[in-house]
Every structure is written in structure tokens, then in C-alpha cells.
Amino acid sequence: MRQAFLLSLLSLTMGYSQAPDTPQEIKRERQLESAGHMLHYALPAAAGLSTIIVGDGEGTWQFVKSFSANLAATYTLKFAFNKPRPEGATDGLAFPSGHTSVAFSSAAFIQRRYGWEYGIPAYILAGFVGYSRIEGLNDRHDVWDVLGGIVTGIGSTYLFTTPYMEDHMDLTFSQQDGYYTIGFVYKF
């Protein structure tokens, strides 16, 4: 009796886990994947445009280098690992997630160059891109693929990006016990 109960419970759970998605679930997953795909383009555009708006020529060059290094590392790893996508999809390789690495490379650039106040929202949006790659309509990646994309994106950006300094020179004055000092500081 106990074996029959366990067997029926097992068959019910297997049937539930393999049930096809409802039309509402398909619509939600399609929208999720579409939003993640759009953000995968919007984040690098925001990172690149931020350097132009601020007039940060050095930042523009650093973004180009870090973004290029990220793409090179991502595709080198994809072909080195040659990991197929989950659920048998044949439209590319899975590890690391390219969408996630691009999003996190852009977020890391914004954070590293311009500070955490701009970086936190960028990282939240990049996290959404990673989530959309796991939970979207076609389940393009698993958690390890997305984590690989995060590490690749952030790592490649930190190699080439330095914090933005609006003022490179500083002149200081101080007085103590009747003595006056003038200091000159140059940051590079």
C-alpha cells in the first residue's frame, strides 16, 4: 500500500513538473525575455553616453577597452567550454551568458567610473538581465551560465576602468601655531 501511494505521488509530481506552460505563463516569460534583451542594449548605451555627456574622453576610451575585453573573454570562454544551452536549444552556446556579461560589464563600468550612487541602479538592472536569461521563455541559461557572465563582465571591466576624477589638482592652505603652509596635490 505504501509503495502504491509513493508511486502515485511520484507520478503526480512528475506530471506537474512537466506540464506545459499556460498562455499567461508564456506571455509573461516572453515579456521577461524581451525586457532583458532590451536592457542588454540599454546598459552599454547608457555607460557609453555617460562618458560623452560628462565630457570624459578618458572614460570613453576605458569603456571601449573594457567592453571589448569583455566580449573577447565571453566568446573565448563560450568556445572553450562548448556548453550547450539548457533544454536542447541550438541557437548558441551557454557558458558564460553573453547578455549577462554585457549588462554587468556596463554596470561595473558605471559603478567603478562614477561611483556607487549610479552603480547600484545599474547593477539592479543588470541583475534583471541575468534573471531574464534563466526565467525567460526559452530558458537560455542556468544559474552557472549567468554567474559566469557576471564574473566575466565585472572582471574585464575592473581591469581597464579607474574612478573618474573631475579635479586632478588641489591647492590647500593651512595655519597652525602662527605658521602657514601651502600644499599642492596632483592626482593621476
Secondary structure, 3 states (H helix, E strand, C coil): CHHHHHHHHHHHHHHHHCCCCCHHHHHHHHHHHHHHHHHHHHHHHHHHHHHHHHCCHHHHHHHHHHHHHHHHHHHHHHHHHCCECHHHCCCCECCCCHHHHHHHHHHHHHHHHHCHHHHHHHHHHHHHHHHHHHHCCCCCCCHHHHHHHHHHHHHHHHHHCCCCCCCCEEEEEEEECCEEEEEEEECC
